[in-house]
């Protein structure tokens, strides 16, 4: 799996958690940026992979509660903790460890470039999602 595949897959996991509304980069990148903050705001404290995952998952869950209906559509609250755990697990294993060699400082330096890929992936995923839904309505109608 190359870097863009990792970012695209992370965006797919994020889209299952919360479907951002609008086109502002901040909104579309929100889950990714929160995951980065969960790691980098520890200010050099090294945690185990499991602790990083828990920190990210907890931050994402709180973020979802703060977002509200005007910022994102939450497809399903039931099982949201499992989805956030999957997002956190993939982030730690493939972004923090895989791309950034387990170094929070490197993650911080690369975060803007990685966020650009996440942003683009979310736009593509959302476009594909709506294309598919519109096709389904045409077939039914």
VEXRO-331866 format. One record per residue: residue in three letters; x, y, z of N, C-alpha, C, O in turn. Coordinates in steps of 0.001 Angstrom, whole numbers, padded with zeros to 6 digits, always signed. Layout:
BEGIN
ALAXYZXYZXYZXYZ;...
This chain:
BEGIN
UNK+000852-001178+000000+000000+000000+000000+000895+001238+000000+001720+001405+000898;UNK+000738+002111-001006+001565+003313-001038+000932+004421-000196-000169+004259+000332;UNK+001629+005534-000077+001185+006614+000810-000212+007091+000454-001051+007247+001342;UNK-000482+007326-000820-001798+007844-001194-002893+006830-000891-004009+007210-000537;UNK-002587+005551-001025-003571+004533-000667-003875+004568+000829-005017+004359+001236;UNK-002871+004826+001633-003067+004895+003076-003952+006083+003437-004865+005960+004253;UNK-003680+007217+002833-004481+008406+003110-005908+008203+002608-006865+008555+003298;UNK-006053+007640+001415-007388+007381+000860-008181+006423+001739-009370+006628+001984;UNK-007513+005376+002211-008213+004419+003074-008608+005064+004399-009704+004823+004905;UNK-007734+005871+004954-008069+006582+006195-009283+007484+005967-010166+007565+006821;UNK-009327+008159+004821-010473+009022+004498-011759+008201+004385-012823+008654+004808;UNK-011667+007006+003823-012844+006138+003734-013338+005765+005129-014543+005756+005383;UNK-012422+005462+006017-012803+005149+007403-013427+006369+008067-014419+006254+008787;UNK-012841+007540+007822-013381+008779+008394-014757+009105+007863-015608+009581+008614;UNK-014998+008861+006585-016298+009148+005971-017391+008261+006544-018554+008662+006586;UNK-017034+007062+006984-018007+006172+007628-018394+006690+009015-019475+006385+009519;UNK-017510+007467+009618-017774+008032+010941-018621+009293+010815-019672+009413+011444;UNK-018150+010232+009996-018823+011527+009840-018655+012003+008407-017544+012027+007877;UNK-019757+012380+007787-019727+012894+006424-019777+014418+006493-020836+014995+006740;UNK-018638+015068+006276-018572+016523+006426-019431+017250+005400-019568+016823+004254;UNK-020002+018364+005849-020814+019205+004971-019963+020370+004479-019013+020780+005146;UNK-020304+020890+003329-019582+022033+002778-018287+021619+002109-018012+020438+001895;UNK-017495+022646+001783-016248+022409+001053-015037+023038+001735-013940+023017+001178;UNK-015215+023588+002914-014094+024211+003603-013105+023140+004054-013487+022139+004661;UNK-011825+023366+003748-010813+022362+004119-010858+021988+005600-010705+020816+005943;UNK-011064+022962+006474-011091+022674+007908-012147+021621+008235-011893+020705+009018;UNK-013312+021749+007645-014395+020794+007903-014083+019421+007329-014310+018400+007979;UNK-013565+019403+006117-013303+018131+005456-012136+017376+006088-012119+016145+006097;UNK-011173+018106+006610-009974+017497+007204-010101+017280+008710-009156+016803+009338;UNK-011222+017612+009291-011356+017679+010743-010912+016413+011473-010138+016501+012426;UNK-011380+015249+011054-011018+014020+011775-009526+013745+011668-008897+013321+012638;UNK-008961+013984+010494-007523+013793+010323-006748+014737+011238-005833+014315+011945;UNK-007120+016014+011220-006418+017013+012040-006535+016703+013530-005582+016906+014282;UNK-007687+016216+013955-007869+015854+015371-006981+014671+015743-006435+014628+016846;UNK-006835+013725+014845-005951+012581+015108-004500+013049+015238-003765+012590+016112;UNK-004102+013963+014360-002736+014511+014430-002539+015226+015767-001524+015021+016433;UNK-003488+016050+016159-003382+016778+017434-003314+015828+018624-002578+016069+019581;UNK-004087+014748+018556-004076+013784+019662-002679+013234+019908-002313+012937+021045;UNK-001906+013102+018849-000534+012584+018965+000445+013709+019279+001252+013589+020201;UNK+000381+014791+018528+001410+015831+018646+001256+016711+019878+002237+017289+020346;UNK+000060+016822+020405-000117+017659+021591+000286+016959+022888+000091+017498+023977;UNK+000840+015774+022767+001411+015098+023933+002792+015653+024247+003395+015305+025262;UNK+003289+016523+023365+004550+017242+023539+005722+016340+023907+006404+016547+024911;UNK+005933+015331+023059+007106+014485+023212+006938+013280+024118+007855+012466+024226;UNK+005801+013144+024769+005573+011973+025609+005332+010779+024692+004377+010767+023916;UNK+006186+009794+024784+006060+008596+023950+005065+007642+024609+005192+007313+025789;UNK+004081+007208+023839+003086+006268+024336+003206+004950+023572+003848+004881+022524;UNK+002592+003931+024103+002506+002667+023373+001531+002853+022221+000743+003798+022213;UNK+001584+001964+021266+000648+002027+020135-000788+002009+020624-001629+002754+020121;UNK-001070+001165+021600-002429+001076+022122-002870+002387+022780-004014+002809+022612;UNK-001979+003023+023518-002324+004294+024149-002540+005401+023115-003433+006233+023275;UNK-001729+005414+022059-001969+006368+020967-003347+006132+020361-004095+007078+020114;UNK-003676+004868+020124-004970+004527+019535-006123+004989+020427-007106+005548+019939;UNK-006002+004756+021720-007052+005178+022648-007183+006701+022692-008290+007236+022739;UNK-006049+007386+022677-006046+008848+022701-006732+009403+021456-007548+010320+021548;UNK-006398+008847+020297-006998+009299+019041-008486+008987+019022-009294+009850+018679;UNK-008850+007782+019380-010252+007376+019361-011095+008258+020280-012176+008707+019898;UNK-010603+008500+021480-011325+009359+022422-011496+010770+021892-012561+011369+022036;UNK-010453+011297+021283-010525+012662+020735-011522+012730+019580-012268+013702+019461;UNK-011539+011713+018737-012482+011674+017613-013921+011605+018133-014797+012310+017631;UNK-014161+010768+019124-015511+010649+019677-016001+011985+020246-017152+012368+020035;UNK-015136+012683+020957-015512+013991+021489-015729+015013+020381-016622+015856+020473;UNK-014917+014939+019343-015046+015847+018205-016399+015670+017526-017045+016650+017155;UNK-016822+014434+017365-018111+014150+016730-019239+014795+017521-020158+015365+016933;UNK-019182+014716+018837-020208+015344+019668-020220+016860+019505-021280+017484+019557;UNK-019044+017453+019308-018937+018907+019169-019338+019409+017779-019722+020569+017629;UNK-019252+018552+016773-019470+018987+015393-020899+019458+015134-021095+020483+014480;UNK-021861+018760+015613-023241+019154+015384-023700+018888+013958-022893+018599+013074;UNK-024997+018989+013752-025607+018685+012455-025210+019654+011353-025231+019289+010177;UNK-024851+020874+011707-024497+021849+010679-023117+021582+010077-022831+022061+008979;UNK-022262+020839+010760-020910+020574+010261-020752+019217+009593-019935+019061+008686;UNK-021531+018237+010036-021373+016888+009480-022628+016065+009707-023393+016298+010643;UNK-022811+015112+008839-023862+014117+008993-023214+012869+009576-022239+012350+009032;UNK-023760+012397+010681-023252+011177+011322-024174+010041+010877-025315+009963+011334;UNK-023697+009156+009989-024583+008133+009430-025216+007211+010473-026368+006800+010331;UNK-024458+006892+011518-024993+005965+012506-024244+006125+013829-023027+005951+013895;UNK-024994+006457+014877-024372+006599+016203-024066+005231+016812-023088+005067+017541;UNK-024912+004257+016503-024693+002919+017044-023420+002345+016426-023274+002318+015204;UNK-022514+001893+017261-021265+001321+016789-020208+002353+016410-019183+002008+015823;UNK-020456+003623+016744-019506+004687+016393-018159+004476+017085-017116+004843+016545;UNK-018184+003887+018274-016930+003635+018987-016071+002615+018244-014845+002726+018240;UNK-016696+001635+017621-015953+000637+016843-015326+001307+015621-014174+001036+015283;UNK-016086+002180+014960-015571+002878+013778-014417+003800+014145-013435+003889+013407;UNK-014527+004484+015275-013427+005374+015676-012196+004562+016072-011068+004992+015831;UNK-012400+003403+016672-011271+002534+017000-010562+002060+015722-009333+002003+015677;UNK-011336+001722+014691-010745+001310+013418-009944+002454+012795-008844+002245+012282;UNK-010503+003656+012844-009822+004840+012316-008512+005059+013076-007463+005266+012466;UNK-008577+005012+014405-007390+005231+015237-006341+004156+015001-005152+004459+014906;UNK-006771+002903+014906-005845+001804+014667-005132+001994+013329-003911+001859+013250;UNK-005880+002302+012292-005281+002498+010979-004345+003705+010988-003267+003661+010394;UNK-004753+004781+011662-003924+005983+011733-002576+005669+012384-001528+006037+011853;UNK-002603+004998+013522-001357+004697+014237-000471+003754+013424+000721+004009+013255;UNK-001051+002673+012923-000254+001663+012227+000264+002140+010871+001397+001830+010503;UNK-000540+002880+010132-000188+003209+008750+000274+004638+008528+001051+004898+007608;UNK-000188+005566+009350+000233+006957+009183+001390+007256+010138+002488+007601+009703;UNK+001135+007120+011445+002186+007425+012423+003385+006486+012254+004516+006946+012098;UNK+003141+005187+012285+004250+004228+012181+004701+004027+010737+005900+004027+010456;UNK+003760+003859+009831+004097+003514+008453+004734+004640+007667+005757+004433+007013;UNK+004155+005819+007717+004668+006951+006946+005662+007770+007754+006670+008230+007218;UNK+005386+007953+009030+006203+008855+009861+007166+008118+010783+007732+008723+011693;UNK+007359+006835+010562+008319+006033+011330+008109+006097+012842+009063+005978+013611;UNK+006857+006285+013265+006540+006312+014687+006973+007579+015399+007002+007614+016630;UNK+007312+008623+014648+007836+009867+015227+006782+010975+015184+006454+011475+014108;UNK+006254+011358+016342+005254+012428+016378+005747+013739+015754+004968+014452+015121;UNK+007020+014059+015926+007575+015282+015335+007513+015244+013812+007216+016247+013164;UNK+007794+014089+013261+007718+013932+011807+006264+014029+011335+005980+014593+010279;UNK+005355+013473+012128+003928+013581+011809+003507+015048+011762+002784+015469+010859;UNK+003963+015807+012732+003616+017229+012778+004142+017953+011538+003435+018769+010947;UNK+005383+017653+011144+005980+018298+009970+005260+017915+008681+005127+018737+007775;UNK+004803+016688+008597+004167+016199+007374+002656+016414+007346+002013+016173+006324;UNK+002090+016864+008459+000633+016877+008586-000084+017722+007532-001154+017332+007064;UNK+000475+018858+007152-000202+019683+006145-000260+018985+004791-001294+019008+004123;UNK+000831+018374+004391+000834+017655+003119-000081+016436+003159-000789+016161+002191;UNK-000073+015711+004261-000952+014556+004397-002418+014990+004441-003289+014310+003897;UNK-002684+016117+005087-004054+016647+005155-004566+017011+003764-005757+016867+003487;UNK-003683+017478+002890-004084+017779+001515-004603+016524+000818-005608+016568+000109;UNK-003920+015422+001024-004368+014154+000445-005678+013683+001048-006539+013160+000340;UNK-005833+013866+002351-007076+013495+003035-008228+014334+002491-009307+013809+002217;UNK-008000+015627+002335-009002+016558+001805-009470+016099+000422-010670+015981+000172;UNK-008525+015845-000459-008845+015406-001807-009596+014074-001794-010541+013881-002559;UNK-009180+013173-000939-009833+011864-000849-011269+011988-000362-012159+011315-000881;UNK-011502+012833+000620-012867+013033+001127-013758+013603+000028-014902+013175-000124;UNK-013246+014563-000737-014034+015120-001839-014399+014028-002856-015538+013959-003319;UNK-013427+013181-003196-013684+012096-004150-014685+011101-003594-015604+010684-004299;UNK-014518+010720-002343-015420+009754-001708-016837+010308-001665-017799+009601-001964;UNK-016957+011571-001292-018285+012193-001219-018917+012265-002614-020107+011992-002764;UNK-018142+012626-003619-018650+012696-005001-019130+011318-005458-020212+011193-006031;UNK-018328+010294-005204-018707+008927-005576-019964+008475-004830-020835+007820-005401;UNK-020042+008833-003558-021193+008479-002729-022469+009061-003318-023469+008358-003456;UNK-022437+010352-003667-023634+011005-004201-023944+010547-005617-025115+010452-005984;UNK-022937+010265-006413-023184+009705-007748-023924+008381-007632-024880+008130-008366;UNK-023485+007545-006721-024117+006243-006509-025549+006396-005999-026451+005698-006461;UNK-025754+007293-005060-027119+007517-004540-028045+008047-005620-029198+007625-005708;UNK-027560+008958-006434-028392+009506-007503-028723+008454-008554-029833+008447-009086;UNK-027784+007568-008863-028038+006463-009792-029117+005538-009231-029989+005074-009967;UNK-029053+005272-007922-030038+004400-007277-031436+005003-007369-032412+004289-007603;UNK-031531+006327-007185-032842+006997-007269-033385+006968-008683-034593+006826-008878;UNK-032501+007103-009690-032942+007052-011085-033484+005667-011433-034474+005545-012153;UNK-032840+004645-010926-033273+003275-011193-034614+003002-010524-035488+002371-011118;UNK-034782+003480-009280-036035+003282-008546-037176+004101-009141-038322+003654-009181;UNK-036838+005326-009611-037845+006289-010046-038403+005985-011367-039263+006716-011857;
